[in-house]
């Protein structure tokens, strides 16, 4: 019983950490007006946290670019009016044998 409770608490803490990271990334992207350095740095933060990051940039006029790594970020973010930030993180409750991935999605406008 104790081991199961610790496993559930650990999973809950992972979810909170991922949610905090995703919210912080959205705020940083929004506040920087889609600065390239901030976008690229977000991938490093996500990787250090054991998460995956995909940023989709929405341009004026309807174009989109999705980047699942820093190398895929375009050379310019001029004309970007919104970004979707998808943070994928592992969800594990080891004592119950649960191991999946979940994604938090947020929008920087």
PyMOL commands that set and color helices and strands:
alter all, ss='L'
color gray80, all
select helices_A, chain A and resi 2-31+36-48+70-72+94-96
alter helices_A, ss='H'
color red, helices_A
select strands_A, chain A and resi 52-59+64-67+80-93+98-108
alter strands_A, ss='S'
color yellow, strands_A
deselect
rebuild
show_as cartoon
